[in-house]
Amino acid sequence: MINFLNLKKINLQYQEEIEAKLIEVFRSGWYLLGEKVKNFESNLSNYIGAKHTIGVANGLDALRLILRAYIEIGVMNIGDEIIVPSNTYIASILAISDNGLIPVLVEPEIVTYNIDISKIEEKITSKTKAILIVHLQGRIVFSNQLKEIANKHNLKIIEDNAQAIGAGWNGIKSGNLGDAAGFSFYPGKNLGALGDGGAVTTNDDKLANIIRALANYGSNQKYVNIYKGLNSRLDEIQAAVLDVKLKYIDNENNIRRTIAKRFINEIKNPAIILPENPEDENEHVWHVFVIRSEKRDELQVYLTENGIQTLIHYPIPPHQQKAYKELNDLSYPISEKIHNEVLSLPISSVLNEEEVIKIIEVINKF
């Protein structure tokens, strides 16, 4: 069986360096808010090009904390609206509603699967305070038009960068395009920890200071609590692992790009809709390689029977989830079509030549 993602094999590439760092943490006796977190934050800031990085517990918390900090600053208030793509993973929307804000869903482009920027302005009201863009599947969504819309309506641009670390637009890395960005280091991400982890990046000094305090029980001095905060901290073990793997992220992403290019060039089955490869390959890091087919479920069974594991990202769109029953009566036909047809193929830095060839040949015979 070709695994969808062999995390063990991915991490074993860096076994010696990771184990050495884990021993350092173990022997240090310091397991939270220590040097390993500081080092990783500094190195990620340098890599992204952002002034501040704050390590947090996970990607959802990263987005929650950004929005909560804007509420503390007074940029947003309970009941304000945040524009968000209708086909994102539910975490993007959970971060909004968890803060008492209202998600306003905008359909994606059918080709890129990213939010359709041309449809954003029609959803803006006097209550709109931010556009939460999601670089879905590893592909950047950004444009001068988006910046103009945000400037015109005095809106913040918040990046959900859970899937696109290392991608770039006009020489700027994702995570440094908007006002603030949330990262996820879930083990399956291109830069994955050995557990949960996340981060916020921003160039806003005030925002960074508030987020750092909010993530530490609302405190920037022990036992002195300025805000009603959270406990959301990246621990020393995960920071140490991530700092090792950060050195190799560009190489990891380039391997994914090479595999994606082969899939796009060599899969010739007319029953399969392939993703678009952007003209500037830096705009995509191929966190997942997603194809579409009207026979998606039949295709998935066929691939499983032929020894290829696949996943569906994601089978149910957010507006059809029971958690958001207030949205269940709304219609987002493009999102619904995408969610009914998508299938993710294996893609990673440890997928070998033989496996790539097999995936292509089996799909072409479907």
C-alpha angles and dihedrals in degrees: 000000000000103000118227088231127359102204093173092057092044093054095041088066086074098032098128095049095042094048091049090053092047090053090050091054093045093051095043094069088218114108108162134045093000140130096291091059092045091050094049093047090051093047094047090049089052092048095047095037094234124135097227136035121181117190113221138175099266145338096271091055090049090061093039091053094049092054093042090052091052088053090051090050091049097243089117136028134198108282096029119132130247121194113225135165115268094224100051127118109276093249090076089058096039089060089057100046093041087065094050091256125132121244114221109197123218124190121247131235109265092224102048099023087222125120113290101242091197089064097051102082094057089060096052117110135168087273095056112111106163147011112227105202121194120208090213122204090357098301120124119236111199140118144163087256090060091051091049092051091049093048093046093054097032093243130158118236111219120186123215094205097170093123107029111058108154096024117125141201120199089341094310120115122234107259090047101060101083137031095281138352138207122216131196123207095186106157094257095055121104086256101035132176128212088257136352123333141145145173144204123221126194143145092219110105095198094047092049093051093050093046091050090052095043091053090054100056090286091296137121092174121047113264092002108105118191097171138029089255142177136242100243113141134149107234127227095251095055092043091053092051093046092049090057094047094044088071089063102039095104091052091047091051093047091054089052090050091052093051092045091052090053093050091050094047099041107035102091104167111131090211089066126078109205126208120256118257106219118234089241102054090199088074092071131052096175100231083173131007106224125192127181131220136166084222092052098138093046089048093051092052090048092051092048091051087052094051101262119124117211136176135208116235096214129349098183123041116228095250090059096050118110088230088068100040088150086069098042094098093054122100124223103167097179092052091045091052091049094048091048095051110033125109126175119220125206113276128161144123091270098052103117132216094258091052093048091051092048093051091051095046095046093049092048089056094052 
